[in-house]
Amino acid sequence: PVPIGLPEEKGGSIPDAKETYFQDIGNLSIGQGKITMTPLQAAQMMLIITNDGVLKSPYLLIEAIDEEGRIQTINKQKDRKIITDATAKKVREALYAVTQYGTGTMANNTKSTIRCAGKTGTAEIIKDVYHAWFVGYFPEDKPRYIVTVFLERGGSGPTQAAPVFRDIANKLLENEKKE
C-alpha cells in the first residue's frame, strides 16, 4: 500500500518470476493477468517515472495536534531510488508515445499546447465487463500533475477514461490561469 495512513488500502501485486509462465509475459507487459493495483498506487507509479526513478511517498498530513494540544509531526517516508534515470526516461518516452500515436490519443488536451503522457487500461472483471483506466501526467516535459482515472465498469480505457483525464487536465489548467 501507499503509506499515507489509509488502513483500508490493500497492497497491489505483481507476480513473482517463479509463479509466472512464459505465456503470461505478453499479458503482464500490458498490465493484464495477475497484476493488481489501486488508483493511488497507479499514481505513485507515475510519480516514480516523473521523478527520474525516485520514489517520493505522498502524504495527506504533515503534522497533527494530539489530545493534549501538542503538534505531532507525521513521519514522512524517505525518498528512495527505485529505477535508473535511463529506465525512467525510456518509460516516459513510451508514455508520451501512447498519447501521441497509441491508445491514449483521446487524453490529449485540445484546448492547449501543453502535452501529456500516460497509459490506458481496460481491465476485464468478468466476461464482457470492463473497468476503464487512464493514468497520466502533464505537462509532459515538466510534470506538475498526475491524475488517475478509474471508471468502475466503465468500458474501454482509451474511449472512456482517457477523455475524462483530458477534461480534468483542461479544468486544472483553466484554474491555473485564474490564479
C-alpha positions in Angstrom: 0.0 0.0 0.0 0.9 3.7 -0.4 2.0 4.7 3.1 -0.4 7.7 3.7 -2.4 6.3 6.6 -5.4 4.7 4.8 -5.8 1.4 6.8 -8.4 0.1 4.3 -6.0 0.2 1.3 -4.9 -3.1 0.1 -1.5 -3.8 -1.4 -1.1 -4.3 -5.1 0.6 -7.3 -6.6 2.9 -8.2 -9.3 3.6 -11.9 -9.7 6.9 -13.3 -8.7 9.0 -14.7 -11.6 8.7 -18.2 -10.1 4.9 -18.1 -10.4 5.0 -16.6 -14.0 4.7 -18.8 -17.0 6.1 -18.0 -20.4 2.6 -17.5 -21.8 1.8 -14.9 -19.1 4.6 -12.5 -20.2 2.6 -10.9 -23.0 -0.4 -10.2 -20.7 1.8 -8.9 -17.9 3.6 -6.5 -20.3 0.3 -4.6 -20.9 -0.9 -4.7 -17.3 -3.2 -7.7 -17.7 -3.2 -11.0 -15.9 -2.3 -11.3 -12.2 -1.3 -7.6 -11.8 -3.4 -5.6 -9.3 -3.1 -2.0 -8.1 -5.3 0.7 -6.7 -5.7 4.1 -8.4 -3.5 5.7 -5.8 -0.8 3.0 -6.4 -1.0 3.8 -10.2 -0.5 7.5 -9.4 2.5 6.6 -7.2 4.0 4.5 -10.1 3.7 7.6 -12.3 5.4 9.7 -9.6 8.4 7.4 -9.7 8.6 7.7 -13.5 8.3 11.5 -13.5 10.9 11.9 -10.7 13.7 10.0 -12.6 13.1 6.8 -10.7 12.9 8.2 -7.2 10.0 7.1 -5.0 8.6 10.1 -3.2 5.9 8.9 -0.9 2.8 11.0 -1.0 1.2 12.1 2.3 -2.1 13.6 3.5 -0.8 15.3 6.6 2.5 16.9 7.6 1.5 17.3 11.2 -1.4 16.8 13.6 -2.5 18.0 17.0 -2.8 15.4 19.7 -5.4 15.2 22.5 -3.2 17.4 24.7 -2.8 20.1 22.0 0.8 19.2 21.1 1.8 19.3 17.5 2.9 15.8 16.3 4.9 15.6 13.1 3.8 12.8 10.9 6.7 10.6 9.8 7.2 11.0 6.1 9.0 8.2 4.2 12.5 9.0 2.9 12.9 9.3 -0.8 14.3 6.1 -2.4 15.8 5.4 -5.9 13.7 2.6 -7.4 14.8 2.5 -11.0 17.6 4.1 -13.0 17.4 7.5 -14.7 17.7 5.8 -18.1 14.9 3.4 -17.4 12.6 6.2 -16.2 13.5 8.2 -19.4 12.6 5.2 -21.6 9.3 4.7 -19.8 8.5 8.5 -20.1 9.2 8.3 -23.9 6.8 5.3 -24.2 4.1 7.0 -22.1 4.3 10.1 -24.3 4.1 7.9 -27.4 0.9 6.3 -26.0 -0.8 9.8 -26.0 0.6 10.8 -29.4 0.2 7.6 -31.5 -1.3 4.9 -29.3 -4.4 4.1 -27.3 -4.2 7.4 -25.3 -4.7 9.9 -28.0 -8.1 11.0 -26.5 -6.2 12.2 -23.4 -4.7 15.0 -25.4 -5.6 18.5 -24.4 -7.2 20.1 -27.4 -7.6 23.5 -25.7 -3.9 23.9 -25.0 -0.4 23.3 -26.4 0.5 21.5 -23.1 1.3 17.9 -23.8 0.5 14.9 -21.6 1.8 11.4 -21.2 0.1 8.3 -19.8 -1.2 4.8 -20.1 -4.7 3.5 -20.8 -6.0 0.3 -19.3 -9.1 -1.9 -19.8 -9.4 -4.4 -17.1 -11.8 -7.3 -17.7 -13.5 -8.2 -14.5 -16.0 -10.8 -15.9 -16.8 -11.7 -19.5 -17.6 -8.5 -21.4 -17.5 -6.3 -18.4 -14.5 -3.9 -18.0 -13.1 -1.3 -15.8 -11.7 1.7 -17.7 -8.3 3.3 -16.6 -6.1 6.1 -17.6 -3.2 7.2 -15.5 -1.1 10.1 -16.8 0.7 13.3 -16.1 1.1 16.8 -17.6 2.9 18.8 -18.8 4.8 16.0 -20.3 8.2 17.9 -20.3 7.9 19.2 -16.7 5.1 17.3 -14.9 3.1 19.2 -12.3 0.0 17.0 -12.2 -0.5 13.2 -12.0 -4.1 12.1 -12.5 -5.6 8.6 -12.3 -9.0 8.0 -13.8 -10.7 4.7 -12.8 -14.2 4.1 -14.1 -15.7 1.1 -12.5 -17.5 -1.0 -15.1 -16.7 2.0 -17.4 -15.8 0.1 -20.5 -12.7 1.0 -22.5 -9.8 2.9 -21.1 -9.0 4.6 -24.5 -12.5 5.8 -25.2 -13.9 6.3 -21.7 -11.2 7.1 -19.2 -8.7 9.0 -21.4 -11.3 11.7 -22.3 -12.1 12.1 -18.6 -8.4 12.7 -18.0 -8.4 15.3 -20.7 -11.4 17.1 -19.1 -9.7 17.1 -15.7 -6.5 18.4 -17.2 -8.4 21.2 -19.0 -10.1 22.2 -15.8 -6.9 22.2 -13.8 -5.2 24.4 -16.5 -8.2 26.7 -16.5 -8.0 27.1 -12.7 -4.3 27.9 -13.0 -5.0 30.7 -15.4 -7.5 32.2 -12.9 -4.9 32.3 -10.1 
